[in-house]
């Protein structure tokens, strides 16, 4: 509901700005028409005709032309992503009760690998060994952190729980890539409206399921006191509303792989917070894990920046080739026109010579 309110305010502001820009653009075009015609007076019909002609060349693009999705289209996008988001989160929570913390942490962090693979297959992201090395470093950093924590509850680990956790990691990769596929940029889709619809669909579908589980005794809500509900609400605001929104922006501004790798930076941040707040001195394994994760994150970003520079250089090279081809084509047309003019003049001179000889 918070996202829906924010999106409504943002939509109204954008609509007002668009109407203001359109009006200013029309007035600017009318002034250009008057300046072009000089002091000659134009009647209303001529002024409107000239303004419409100018608008055909430099008119303000509508929301449909710039690819802005309507509210119905954003709702459809949220409906597509909603089950993927739910499965990724629900299966992870289910796996926690059927496997050890060590296995859950190691397997869930394979989501970086799945995201990278799905990005190559679906988003046509370029493959490079530099990216592979960065992904491996981040996974290694998460593994070192798990070993440092000393998960001794390996007896709790089951193959079924590990399978569910692996499925959760895969669904996270799918969910991340589908967001990037359906939402190409922040200008075409309002992210607050998208997340607002996502929460509304989840609540509408899952609230009756929760009520059924409560009244059948499968999942009673009798122990849900005010304090627990408050903690759940705060956790939802911070862990879902704020973090998911910022993470989605990161996915759109960078790539799904970079954004997913960026989540591993919680390891050095957690070590730093333990040192500053709890005065816990990090071990060599913790420091090594933090360094490895940061190195992997930097390598992934360097690989992406190199690709961006290559794409820009290729685009500039293609543009230069197109301009050169256009210039050659125009020069050929000019040469053909000059050659035709010479032939025409020779023919005229020949006819004149014949006429004089005949005379």
C-alpha positions in Angstrom: 0.0 0.0 0.0 2.9 2.3 0.7 4.2 1.7 -2.9 0.7 2.3 -4.4 0.4 5.7 -2.6 3.9 6.7 -3.7 3.2 5.6 -7.3 0.0 7.6 -7.4 1.8 10.8 -6.3 4.6 10.2 -8.8 2.1 9.6 -11.6 0.3 12.8 -10.9 3.5 14.8 -10.8 4.7 13.2 -14.1 1.4 13.9 -15.8 1.5 17.6 -14.7 5.1 17.9 -16.0 4.2 16.2 -19.3 1.3 18.6 -19.8 3.5 21.5 -18.9 6.2 20.4 -21.3 3.7 19.8 -24.1 2.2 23.2 -23.6 5.6 24.9 -23.6 6.6 22.9 -26.6 3.6 24.0 -28.6 4.1 27.6 -27.6 7.8 27.4 -28.6 6.8 26.0 -32.0 4.3 28.8 -32.6 7.0 31.3 -31.8 9.3 29.6 -34.2 6.6 29.8 -37.0 6.1 33.5 -36.3 9.8 34.2 -36.4 10.2 32.3 -39.6 7.5 34.3 -41.4 8.9 37.6 -40.2 6.6 40.6 -39.9 3.9 39.1 -42.3 0.7 38.6 -40.5 -0.7 35.1 -40.3 -4.4 34.4 -39.8 -5.5 31.7 -37.4 -5.8 29.0 -40.0 -2.4 29.6 -41.4 -0.8 29.7 -38.0 -2.4 26.4 -37.0 -1.4 24.8 -40.2 2.2 25.9 -39.9 2.3 24.9 -36.2 1.0 21.4 -37.0 3.6 21.0 -39.8 6.4 21.9 -37.3 4.9 19.6 -34.7 5.2 16.8 -37.2 9.0 17.3 -37.1 9.7 18.2 -33.5 6.6 17.3 -31.5 6.7 16.1 -27.9 6.6 12.3 -27.7 3.6 10.8 -26.0 3.9 8.1 -23.3 3.1 5.4 -25.8 5.9 6.5 -28.1 8.6 6.5 -25.4 7.5 3.0 -24.3 5.9 3.9 -21.0 3.8 1.1 -19.8 0.2 1.7 -18.7 -1.2 0.7 -15.3 -2.8 -2.4 -16.8 0.5 -3.5 -18.4 2.4 -2.9 -15.1 -0.3 -5.0 -13.4 0.3 -7.8 -15.9 4.1 -7.6 -15.3 3.5 -7.8 -11.5 1.2 -10.8 -12.0 3.9 -12.6 -14.0 6.7 -12.0 -11.5 4.5 -12.5 -8.4 4.6 -16.4 -8.4 8.3 -16.4 -9.2 9.0 -14.0 -6.3 6.9 -16.0 -3.9 8.4 -19.4 -4.8 11.9 -18.0 -4.4 11.2 -16.8 -0.9 8.9 -19.5 0.3 11.1 -22.4 -0.8 14.1 -20.9 0.9 12.2 -20.6 4.2 11.0 -24.2 3.8 14.5 -25.4 3.2 15.7 -23.8 6.5 13.6 -26.3 8.5 14.9 -29.3 6.5 18.6 -28.6 6.1 21.5 -27.2 8.1 22.4 -23.6 8.2 25.7 -24.4 6.5 24.1 -26.2 3.6 21.5 -23.6 3.2 24.0 -20.7 3.1 26.3 -22.4 0.6 23.6 -23.6 -1.7 21.5 -20.4 -1.6 24.6 -18.4 -2.7 24.7 -20.4 -5.9 22.0 -17.9 -7.0 24.8 -15.7 -8.4 25.8 -18.5 -10.8 22.2 -19.2 -11.8 21.6 -15.5 -12.4 24.7 -15.3 -14.6 23.7 -18.4 -16.6 20.1 -17.2 -17.1 21.4 -13.7 -18.1 23.5 -15.2 -20.8 20.6 -17.4 -22.1 17.7 -14.9 -21.8 19.2 -11.4 -21.8 22.1 -12.2 -24.2 24.6 -11.0 -21.7 28.1 -11.5 -23.0 30.1 -14.4 -21.6 33.6 -13.7 -20.4 36.0 -15.7 -18.2 36.6 -12.5 -16.2 32.9 -12.6 -15.1 33.2 -16.3 -14.3 36.2 -15.7 -12.1 34.3 -12.9 -10.3 31.3 -15.2 -9.7 33.5 -17.9 -8.4 35.3 -15.5 -6.0 32.0 -14.3 -4.5 30.8 -17.9 -4.0 34.1 -18.8 -2.4 33.8 -15.8 0.0 30.3 -17.0 1.1 31.7 -20.5 1.6 34.6 -19.2 3.7 32.1 -17.2 5.8 30.0 -20.3 6.4 33.1 -22.4 7.4 34.1 -19.6 9.8 30.7 -19.7 11.5 31.3 -23.4 12.2 28.0 -24.9 11.2 28.0 -28.0 13.4 24.4 -28.9 12.7 25.2 -31.0 9.6 23.2 -34.0 11.0 20.1 -31.9 10.3 20.9 -31.7 6.6 18.8 -33.8 4.3 18.9 -34.3 0.6 15.3 -33.1 0.2 16.1 -29.9 2.0 19.2 -29.3 -0.1 17.1 -29.9 -3.3 14.5 -27.3 -2.1 17.3 -24.8 -1.3 18.8 -25.3 -4.8 15.4 -24.8 -6.3 15.1 -21.6 -4.4 18.4 -20.4 -5.7 17.4 -21.1 -9.2 14.1 -19.3 -8.8 15.9 -16.3 -7.5 17.9 -16.3 -10.7 14.8 -16.6 -12.7 13.0 -13.9 -10.8 15.9 -11.5 -11.2 16.3 -12.1 -15.0 12.6 -11.8 -15.6 12.5 -8.4 -13.9 15.3 -7.2 -16.2 13.5 -8.7 -19.2 10.1 -7.3 -18.6 11.2 -3.9 -17.1 13.9 -2.6 -19.5 14.4 0.7 -17.6 12.9 2.8 -14.8 11.3 5.3 -17.3 9.1 2.7 -18.9 7.7 1.1 -15.7 7.0 2.8 -12.4 8.8 0.7 -9.8 6.6 1.8 -6.9 3.5 0.9 -8.8 5.1 -2.5 -9.8 5.9 -3.4 -6.2 2.6 -2.1 -5.1 0.7 -4.4 -7.4 3.1 -7.2 -6.5 2.2 -6.8 -2.8 -1.5 -6.4 -3.6 -1.6 -9.6 -5.7 0.2 -11.6 -3.0 -2.1 -10.3 -0.3 -5.3 -11.0 -2.4 -4.2 -14.6 -3.2 -2.5 -15.6 0.0 -4.8 -14.0 2.6 -7.6 -16.6 2.1 -4.9 -19.4 2.3 -3.7 -18.1 5.6 -7.2 -17.9 6.9 -7.9 -21.5 5.8 -4.7 -22.7 7.5 -5.6 -20.9 10.7 -9.2 -22.2 11.0 -8.2 -25.8 10.1 -5.4 -25.7 12.7 -2.6 -26.3 10.3 -1.0 -22.9 11.0 -2.8 -21.2 13.9 -2.3 -17.5 14.4 -3.1 -17.5 18.2 0.6 -16.8 19.1 0.7 -13.7 16.9 0.7 -11.0 19.6 1.2 -7.3 19.1 5.0 -7.4 19.6 5.5 -10.2 17.1 3.3 -8.5 14.6 5.3 -5.3 15.0 8.6 -7.1 14.5 7.2 -8.8 11.4 6.0 -5.4 10.1 9.4 -3.7 10.6 11.2 -6.6 9.1 8.9 -6.5 6.1 9.4 -2.8 5.6 13.2 -3.0 5.8 13.8 -6.4 4.2 11.1 -6.3 1.5 10.0 -2.7 0.8 13.3 -0.8 1.0 15.8 -3.4 0.1 13.8 -4.9 -2.8 13.2 -1.5 -4.2 16.8 -0.5 -4.1 17.9 -3.9 -5.4 15.5 -3.6 -8.4 16.9 -0.1 -9.2 20.4 -1.7 -9.1 19.2 -4.5 -11.5 18.0 -1.8 -14.0 21.0 0.4 -13.7 23.6 -2.3 -14.0 22.9 -6.0 -14.8 21.2 -8.8 -12.9 24.7 -10.5 -12.3 26.2 -7.3 -10.9 23.2 -6.6 -8.6 23.2 -10.2 -7.3 26.9 -10.2 -6.7 26.4 -6.9 -4.9 24.3 -8.7 -2.3 27.4 -10.6 -1.2 28.8 -7.3 0.1 26.7 -7.9 3.2 29.7 -10.1 4.4 32.3 -7.3 4.8 29.5 -5.0 6.0 28.5 -7.5 8.7 32.1 -8.0 9.8 32.5 -4.2 10.1 29.2 -3.8 12.0 30.3 -6.6 14.4 33.6 -4.8 15.0 32.0 -1.4 15.6 28.9 -2.4 17.5 29.8 -5.6 19.3 33.6 -5.2 19.4 34.0 -8.6 17.8 37.4 -8.9 16.3 37.2 -10.6 12.9 39.2 -13.8 12.4 41.6 -14.4 9.5 38.9 -16.5 7.7 36.4 -13.6 8.0 38.8 -11.1 6.7 39.8 -13.4 3.8 36.1 -13.9 3.0 35.5 -10.2 2.9 38.5 -9.5 0.7 37.5 -12.3 -1.7 33.9 -11.0 -2.0 35.1 -7.5 -2.6 37.6 -8.7 -5.2 34.9 -10.7 -7.0 32.5 -7.7 -7.0 35.2 -5.4 -8.4 36.1 -7.9 -11.1 32.5 -8.3 -12.2 32.1 -4.5 -12.4 35.3 -4.1 -14.4 34.2 -6.7 -16.9 30.8 -5.0 -17.3 32.5 -1.6 -17.7 34.9 -3.0 -20.4 31.9 -4.4 -22.2 30.1 -1.0 -22.1 33.1 0.7 -23.5 33.4 -1.8 -26.3 29.7 -1.4 -27.1 30.1 2.4 -27.2 33.1 2.1 -29.5 31.3 -0.3 -31.8 28.3 2.1 -31.9 30.5 5.0 -32.8 32.4 3.0 -35.4 29.1 1.9 -37.0 27.8 5.5 -37.0 31.0 6.7 -38.7 30.7 4.0 -41.3 27.1 4.9 -42.0 28.0 8.6 -42.3 30.9 7.7 -44.7 28.6 5.5 -46.7 26.0 8.2 -46.9 28.6 10.7 -48.0 29.9 8.5 -50.7 26.4 7.9 -51.9 25.7 11.6 -52.1 29.0 12.2 -53.9 28.1 9.5 -56.4 24.8 11.2 -57.0 26.5 14.6 -57.5 29.0 13.0 -59.9 26.2 11.4 -61.8 24.4 14.7 -62.0 27.5 16.5 -63.2 28.2 13.8 -65.8 24.6 14.0 -67.0 24.9 17.8 -67.3 28.1 17.4 -69.4 26.4 14.9 -71.7 23.4 17.2 -72.1 25.7 20.2 -73.0 27.6 18.1 -75.5 24.4 17.0 -77.1 23.3 20.6 -77.3 26.6 21.7 -78.8 26.4 18.8 -81.4 22.9 19.8 -82.4 24.0 23.4 -82.8 26.9 22.4 -85.0 24.6 20.3 -87.3 22.2 23.2 -87.5 25.0 25.6 -88.5 26.4 23.2 -91.1 22.9 22.7 -92.6 22.3 26.4 -92.7 
